[in-house]
Amino acid sequence: MFGVFILSNTAKAQFYNGTHVGFGKNRVQYDYFEWKFYRYTAYETYFYTGGEELALYTAKVARKHIADQEDFFNYELKDKIKFIIYNKQSHFKQSNVGLSLENGEIGGITNIMGSKVYLYFNGDHEEFNRQIKEGIAQILFNQQVFGSNWRQVLRNSSLLTVPLWYQKGLTSFVSNRWNPTIENSVRDGVSSGKYKKFNRLTDQDAIIAGHSLWAYIVDTYGEAVIPNLLYMTRITQSIDKGFLYVLGISMKTLTKEWRTYYEKEYHNLVKTDEQEYLKKELFKIKKRRDYSEFKMSPDGNNFAYVTNRLGKYKIYIYYKDLDKKYKIYKKEFKLDRINDSSYPILEWKPSSDILAFVTEEKGALLMHYFDVNSGGVKVKALFNLEKVTAMDYADNGKEMVFSGIYKGQSDLYLYYIGPNSHKKITNDVYDDLAPRFIENSTKIVFTSNRRTDSLGVQPTNDELFDNQKEVWIIDYLSKEKTLSRVTTTPLISEKQAVGVDSMLYY
C-alpha cells in the first residue's frame, strides 16, 4: 500500500537542509528540488524531478532486502525507513546532510541519519543496489546495538564505542559479501603487513579489514553467530566480551587467527621487486591522494590522469619526452566528506592533440577541450543530460559515444562535437556502461545488465534485481540498431571491453 505526496514549502525547507548545522556551514545550492515521496508500510522513498524511476526501483528492491536482512540479523525493524534519493552525487553534495555529524564528516558510502538513508545514482544499478542494502544493514545494526529510540541511543552510545571496522565492516560485508575488488584490497593489506596493526587502521582500510574479518567469522562459525555477537555486545557494552561469550575466544586471539588465515591464503603471492618497480615508475605517487582516469594518448607520448584529495581534484598531463608533468585544471575544495570520484572523465582525441574532459560544476555539466600544443581550453555546456559516466572518440574525431544518465536511466548517446548535440542510441531501464567504438567506429562495444538482444524491453522484477553485466555489441549505424551478446559469465560482471586489431578483449 502506498501513496504519493508533495512536501509543503515548510517541509521542503526542513527536509532539504536535512539537519541543523552550525553558522557558516551551509553548502552552496545551485539547483531547486521539489521533493515528493511514495509511502509504503515499512518505508518511504523520497525523490525529486527526474528521480521517480529510481524511487520505484528502490521500493521494489528494498522490500526484498529488508526481509532478507531481518532474517540475517534475526531482528525486526522498529521504525519506518526513509530513503532519500538524489539523481547524482553532485546533487547530494548540495544538501547540508552530515555537516553536524561528529567531526563534520560523513562516513562510508551510504549515509545514515536516524532512520533516513541517503542514496545517489551513478548510472550503475548494481552499485545503487549495494547502497540500498548497506543502508538497511546500517539501520538494523544501529537499532540492534544502540536501540530504536533516542533515549536508548543516547545511553548506549555513551557506554559503548564501536570502531569503524566493526560497524562499517559488517554493513559492507552484508551489502557486498565477497568480490574481486574486496579480495584484491584484502590481499594488498595482508601482503604489505598493514593488517598487523589492526586497531590502528582508519578510513577505507579499516572497513576492508573489518569486511574480511566478518567474512572469516561467517566462514568459520556460520551466519547464526552474528545476531548473538551483536546482542552480547549490547548487553555487556564490550566488543571483546561479546566475542568471548559467543565464540569462546578473545578479540586478540580472533584477529590473530584471522590474519593467519589470510596469510596462508595468499602465501604464494609473488611480490614485485621494489627496485624493479621504481625503474618503471613514471612519477612519484603521493600519499593521501586518490589517482584515477589514467589515459595514454594514442601516439603514446603523453599521459593524463586525475588526483583527488578530500574532494579537491586536479588534472595532470605527463609529457613523456620532457619527463615533466603539468597541472592543466583544478576544481572544488578540500572537505571532510565522501569524495565524488565519478568525475572528471577524460578521453584523448585520436590525433592526440586534444584532451577532452567532462566536469560537473555549479549544477552544470561541462565538456572541456584542452589543446596540448597551445595550452588553451574550450568549454561547452552539455544539455539534457544529468551525468556522463564514460566516453570514447570515434576515429574521425568528430563524434563521441557517451554513457549518460538522464531521469534515472543510463543509456548510450552519440555526441556530435561540432554542433554540440547528441541523440540516444539506446533507451530503456537497463544500464549501458563503458562504451567503446570498434571496427573502424562502425560498431560500439559496451557492458550492460540487459538479458535480451531486443531494445526497449522492460525487465521483470527478477531481472531487475539481477545486475550482473555482460559484454554487448550494437550496430548503431543500422536502421534496426541490432544487438549482439558477446559474453555469458554467470556470477561475474564484465567490465571495460575494448577492441584491439579487430579483436575484442574484456
C-alpha positions in Angstrom: 0.0 0.0 0.0 1.4 3.4 -0.9 0.6 7.0 -1.9 2.4 9.9 -3.4 2.7 13.2 -1.6 4.3 16.6 -2.4 6.0 18.3 0.5 4.8 21.7 1.7 7.1 24.7 1.5 8.0 24.4 5.2 8.6 20.7 4.9 10.7 21.2 1.8 13.0 23.6 3.7 13.3 21.3 6.7 13.8 18.2 4.6 16.2 19.9 2.2 18.5 21.1 4.9 18.4 17.6 6.4 19.7 18.6 9.8 20.5 21.6 11.9 24.0 22.9 11.1 26.3 25.5 12.6 26.8 29.0 11.4 28.8 29.3 8.1 28.4 25.6 7.3 25.6 25.7 4.8 26.6 24.4 1.4 26.0 26.4 -1.8 22.9 25.2 -3.6 22.6 25.6 -7.4 19.5 23.5 -8.0 16.0 23.7 -6.8 14.4 20.4 -5.7 10.7 19.9 -5.3 10.5 16.7 -3.2 7.8 14.1 -3.5 7.6 10.7 -1.8 5.9 7.3 -2.1 4.7 5.9 1.2 4.7 2.2 1.9 4.1 0.1 5.0 7.7 -0.3 6.1 9.5 2.6 4.3 9.1 5.7 2.2 11.0 6.8 -0.9 11.7 10.5 -1.4 12.6 11.8 -4.9 12.5 15.0 -7.0 12.2 15.7 -10.7 13.8 13.0 -12.8 14.1 10.6 -9.9 10.7 8.8 -9.9 12.0 5.7 -11.6 14.8 5.4 -9.0 12.2 5.8 -6.2 10.1 3.0 -7.7 13.2 0.8 -8.2 14.2 1.5 -4.6 10.8 0.5 -3.3 10.9 -2.8 -5.2 14.4 -3.9 -4.1 14.0 -2.6 -0.5 11.1 -4.9 0.2 13.2 -7.9 -0.7 16.4 -6.7 1.1 14.6 -5.7 4.3 13.1 -9.2 4.6 16.4 -10.9 3.8 18.4 -8.7 6.3 15.9 -9.1 9.1 16.4 -12.8 8.7 20.2 -12.3 8.7 20.2 -10.1 11.8 17.3 -12.0 13.4 15.8 -8.6 14.2 12.8 -6.7 13.0 12.9 -3.0 12.1 11.3 -0.8 14.8 11.0 2.4 12.7 10.0 3.1 9.1 13.0 3.7 6.8 13.0 6.9 4.8 15.1 6.5 1.6 16.2 10.0 0.3 17.2 9.6 -3.3 19.4 12.0 -5.3 19.7 11.7 -9.0 23.5 12.1 -8.8 26.2 12.6 -6.2 26.8 16.3 -7.1 23.1 17.0 -6.1 23.6 15.2 -2.8 26.7 17.4 -2.2 24.5 20.5 -2.4 22.5 19.4 0.7 23.6 20.0 4.3 23.3 16.4 5.2 26.0 15.3 7.6 27.5 18.6 8.4 26.5 18.3 12.1 27.8 14.8 12.4 30.7 14.1 14.6 33.9 15.7 13.3 31.9 17.2 10.5 32.3 14.1 8.5 30.1 11.7 6.5 31.5 8.2 6.8 31.2 5.4 4.3 29.4 5.4 1.0 25.8 5.1 2.1 24.8 7.9 4.6 22.6 7.2 7.6 20.9 9.6 9.9 18.4 8.1 12.3 16.0 6.1 10.1 16.9 8.0 7.0 19.1 6.5 4.2 20.6 8.9 1.7 21.3 7.4 -1.8 22.6 8.7 -5.1 22.7 7.2 -8.5 25.9 6.9 -10.6 24.5 5.1 -13.6 25.0 1.6 -12.3 22.1 -0.2 -10.6 24.5 -2.8 -9.1 26.2 0.0 -7.1 22.8 1.6 -6.3 21.5 -1.7 -5.1 24.6 -2.0 -2.8 23.8 1.4 -1.3 20.3 0.3 -0.5 21.4 -2.9 1.1 24.1 -1.2 3.1 21.6 1.5 4.3 19.2 -1.2 5.6 22.0 -3.1 7.2 23.3 0.0 9.0 19.8 0.9 10.4 19.3 -2.7 11.6 22.8 -2.6 13.2 22.2 0.7 14.9 18.8 -0.4 16.3 20.1 -3.7 17.5 23.2 -2.3 19.2 22.2 1.1 20.3 18.4 0.9 20.5 15.5 2.3 18.4 14.6 5.5 20.4 16.7 8.5 21.3 16.9 7.7 25.0 18.3 4.2 24.3 20.7 5.5 21.7 22.0 8.3 24.0 22.5 5.9 26.9 24.1 3.0 24.9 26.3 5.2 22.7 27.8 6.9 25.8 28.7 3.5 27.2 29.9 1.7 24.0 32.3 3.0 21.4 32.0 0.9 18.2 35.1 1.1 15.9 34.8 1.6 12.2 36.0 -1.9 11.3 33.2 -3.5 13.5 30.3 -1.4 12.3 31.1 -0.4 8.7 33.0 -3.6 8.1 29.9 -5.6 9.0 27.5 -3.5 6.9 30.0 -3.7 4.0 30.0 -7.5 4.3 26.2 -7.7 4.4 25.7 -5.5 1.4 28.6 -6.8 -0.8 29.8 -10.1 0.6 32.9 -11.1 -1.3 34.0 -9.9 -4.8 37.3 -9.4 -6.7 37.6 -5.8 -5.6 37.4 -6.7 -1.9 39.7 -9.6 -2.4 42.4 -7.5 -4.1 42.2 -4.9 -1.3 42.5 -7.6 1.4 45.4 -9.3 -0.4 47.2 -6.0 -0.6 46.6 -5.3 3.1 47.9 -8.8 4.1 50.9 -8.8 1.8 52.0 -5.3 2.8 51.8 -6.1 6.5 49.3 -3.3 7.1 46.9 -5.6 8.9 49.4 -6.4 11.7 48.4 -3.1 13.2 44.7 -3.9 13.0 43.5 -1.5 15.7 45.3 1.4 14.1 43.6 1.1 10.7 41.5 4.0 9.6 39.0 5.0 6.9 38.7 2.6 4.0 41.5 0.3 5.2 39.5 -0.3 8.5 36.3 -1.0 6.5 38.0 -3.5 4.2 39.8 -5.3 7.1 36.6 -5.4 9.0 34.8 -6.8 5.9 37.3 -9.6 5.7 37.1 -10.3 9.5 33.3 -10.7 9.3 33.7 -12.9 6.2 36.1 -15.1 8.2 33.7 -15.3 11.2 30.8 -16.4 8.9 33.0 -18.9 7.1 34.3 -20.4 10.4 31.4 -20.1 12.8 28.3 -19.6 10.5 25.9 -16.7 10.0 23.9 -17.6 13.1 26.6 -16.2 15.4 26.2 -12.6 14.1 22.9 -11.7 15.9 24.3 -13.3 19.1 27.5 -11.2 18.8 25.6 -8.0 18.4 23.2 -8.9 21.3 26.0 -9.7 23.7 28.0 -6.6 22.6 25.0 -4.5 23.6 24.3 -6.4 26.9 27.9 -6.3 28.0 28.7 -2.9 26.5 32.0 -4.5 25.3 33.0 -5.8 21.9 35.7 -8.0 23.4 33.3 -9.6 25.8 30.8 -10.1 23.0 33.4 -12.2 21.1 34.5 -14.0 24.3 31.0 -15.1 25.4 29.8 -16.1 21.9 32.9 -17.5 20.2 34.8 -18.5 23.3 37.9 -16.6 22.2 39.2 -13.1 22.9 39.3 -10.3 20.3 43.1 -10.6 20.3 43.0 -14.3 19.5 40.3 -13.8 16.9 42.3 -11.2 15.0 45.4 -13.4 15.2 43.6 -16.4 13.7 42.0 -14.2 11.1 45.4 -12.7 10.0 47.0 -16.2 9.9 44.1 -17.5 7.8 44.6 -14.9 5.1 48.3 -15.0 5.2 48.1 -18.7 4.4 45.5 -17.9 1.7 47.9 -15.6 -0.1 51.3 -17.0 0.8 52.1 -17.9 -2.8 51.6 -14.4 -3.9 54.6 -13.2 -5.9 55.6 -9.7 -4.9 57.0 -7.2 -7.3 60.6 -6.3 -6.6 60.8 -2.8 -5.2 63.8 -1.8 -7.3 62.2 -3.2 -10.5 59.0 -1.2 -9.6 60.9 2.0 -9.2 62.6 1.6 -12.5 59.3 1.6 -14.3 57.8 4.5 -12.2 56.9 7.5 -14.3 56.4 9.9 -11.4 56.2 9.7 -7.7 52.8 8.8 -6.2 51.9 10.9 -3.3 50.2 9.6 -0.2 46.6 10.6 0.8 45.6 11.1 -2.8 43.4 9.1 -5.0 44.6 8.6 -8.6 42.1 7.8 -11.4 41.4 8.2 -15.1 44.9 7.3 -16.2 44.8 7.7 -20.0 47.6 7.4 -22.5 47.4 9.5 -25.7 47.0 7.4 -28.9 50.6 8.3 -30.1 52.0 7.2 -26.7 53.7 10.5 -26.0 51.5 11.9 -23.2 49.7 10.6 -20.2 46.7 12.2 -18.5 45.4 11.4 -15.0 43.3 12.8 -12.1 44.2 13.2 -8.5 41.7 13.7 -5.7 42.4 14.7 -2.2 39.4 15.3 0.2 37.2 16.3 -2.8 39.6 18.7 -4.5 40.6 17.3 -7.8 43.4 18.2 -10.3 44.0 17.0 -13.9 47.7 16.5 -14.9 49.4 15.7 -18.2 52.7 13.9 -18.0 54.8 14.7 -21.1 57.0 11.7 -21.7 59.6 13.4 -23.9 60.1 16.2 -21.4 59.8 13.9 -18.4 57.6 16.5 -16.7 54.0 16.7 -15.5 51.9 19.8 -15.7 48.6 20.6 -14.0 46.1 21.7 -16.5 42.9 22.0 -14.4 41.8 22.0 -10.8 38.4 22.5 -9.0 36.5 22.0 -5.8 37.7 22.4 -2.2 39.1 20.1 0.4 36.2 19.0 2.6 35.7 16.1 5.0 33.0 14.3 3.1 32.6 11.5 0.6 34.8 12.1 -2.5 33.0 12.2 -5.7 35.4 10.2 -8.0 32.8 9.9 -10.8 34.2 13.0 -12.5 36.1 14.4 -14.3 36.0 11.9 -17.1 39.0 12.0 -19.6 39.4 10.9 -23.2 42.1 11.7 -25.9 41.2 12.7 -29.4 42.6 10.2 -31.9 45.1 12.8 -33.2 46.5 13.1 -29.7 46.4 16.9 -29.7 43.2 17.3 -27.7 42.3 16.0 -24.2 38.6 16.1 -23.7 37.2 16.0 -20.2 33.8 16.3 -18.6 33.2 18.1 -15.2 30.1 18.9 -13.1 30.3 22.5 -11.8 27.7 24.7 -10.1 24.9 22.3 -11.1 26.0 22.3 -14.8 27.6 19.5 -16.9 30.5 20.9 -18.9 32.7 19.5 -21.7 36.3 20.8 -21.9 38.8 20.6 -24.8 42.4 21.1 -23.8 44.8 21.8 -26.6 48.2 20.1 -25.8 50.1 22.4 -28.2 48.7 25.8 -27.2 47.5 25.1 -23.7 44.1 26.6 -24.4 40.9 25.3 -23.1 37.4 25.5 -24.8 34.3 24.8 -22.7 30.8 23.8 -23.8 27.7 23.0 -21.7 26.0 19.7 -22.2 22.2 19.8 -22.2 19.5 17.2 -21.5 22.0 15.1 -19.6 22.5 14.8 -15.9 25.8 12.9 -15.9 28.4 11.3 -18.2 30.0 8.2 -16.8 32.2 7.3 -19.8 33.0 8.4 -23.3 35.1 7.5 -26.4 36.1 9.3 -29.6 35.2 8.0 -33.0 38.1 7.5 -35.4 37.1 10.7 -37.3 37.5 12.8 -34.2 34.1 14.5 -34.9 31.9 12.3 -32.8 31.8 10.6 -29.4 29.8 7.9 -27.7 28.6 8.7 -24.1 27.3 6.5 -21.4 25.0 9.2 -20.0 22.3 9.5 -17.3 19.0 11.2 -17.7 16.0 10.8 -15.4 17.5 7.9 -13.5 18.3 5.9 -16.7 21.7 5.0 -18.1 21.8 4.9 -21.9 24.2 5.3 -24.8 24.4 8.6 -26.7 26.0 9.6 -29.9 27.5 13.1 -29.4 28.3 15.4 -32.3 31.2 17.6 -31.3 30.8 20.5 -33.8 27.2 21.4 -33.2 27.4 20.2 -29.5 24.3 18.0 -29.8 23.6 14.4 -29.1 21.0 11.7 -29.8 20.1 8.5 -27.9 21.3 5.1 -29.2 19.6 3.0 -26.5 16.6 4.0 -24.4 15.5 1.5 -21.7 15.9 1.0 -17.9 19.0 -1.3 -18.4 22.4 0.1 -17.5 24.6 0.7 -20.6 28.1 1.4 -19.5 31.7 1.8 -20.6 31.1 2.2 -24.4 34.0 2.0 -26.9 34.0 2.3 -30.7 35.2 -0.8 -32.6 35.6 -2.0 -36.2 36.6 1.4 -37.6 33.9 3.1 -35.4 31.1 1.3 -37.2 30.0 -0.5 -34.0 30.1 0.1 -30.3 31.0 -2.4 -27.6 29.7 -1.8 -24.0 28.7 -3.6 -20.8 25.1 -3.9 -19.7 22.8 -5.8 -17.3 20.3 -6.4 -20.1 19.2 -10.0 -20.7 17.8 -9.9 -24.2 19.1 -8.6 -27.6 15.9 -6.6 -28.1 15.9 -2.9 -27.4 13.2 -1.3 -25.3 12.2 -4.4 -23.5 11.1 -3.8 -19.8 12.6 -6.3 -17.4 10.7 -8.5 -14.9 11.4 -7.9 -11.2 13.7 -10.9 -11.1 15.7 -9.4 -14.0 15.6 -6.0 -12.4 17.3 -7.3 -9.2 20.0 -9.2 -11.2 22.5 -6.5 -12.1 25.3 -8.8 -13.4 26.8 -7.2 -16.5 27.8 -8.8 -19.8 29.6 -7.5 -22.9 27.4 -6.4 -25.8 27.9 -5.0 -29.3 25.5 -2.7 -31.0 25.5 -1.9 -34.7 24.3 1.7 -34.1 24.5 2.7 -37.8 22.0 0.2 -39.0 18.3 1.2 -39.1 17.3 -1.5 -36.7 20.3 -1.0 -34.3 20.9 -4.7 -33.8 22.4 -6.0 -30.6 24.8 -8.9 -30.2 25.7 -10.6 -26.9 29.4 -11.4 -26.5 29.8 -13.0 -23.1 27.8 -15.2 -20.8 29.6 -15.4 -17.5 27.3 -16.5 -14.5 28.1 -14.7 -11.2 30.7 -12.4 -12.8 30.2 -8.8 -14.1 32.3 -7.9 -17.1 33.9 -4.5 -17.3 35.5 -2.2 -19.9 35.7 -4.2 -23.1 37.8 -2.8 -25.8 38.6 -3.6 -29.4 42.2 -4.1 -30.4 43.2 -5.0 -34.0 39.7 -6.4 -34.9 39.7 -8.5 -31.7 37.7 -8.0 -28.5 39.3 -8.0 -25.1 37.5 -7.8 -21.8 
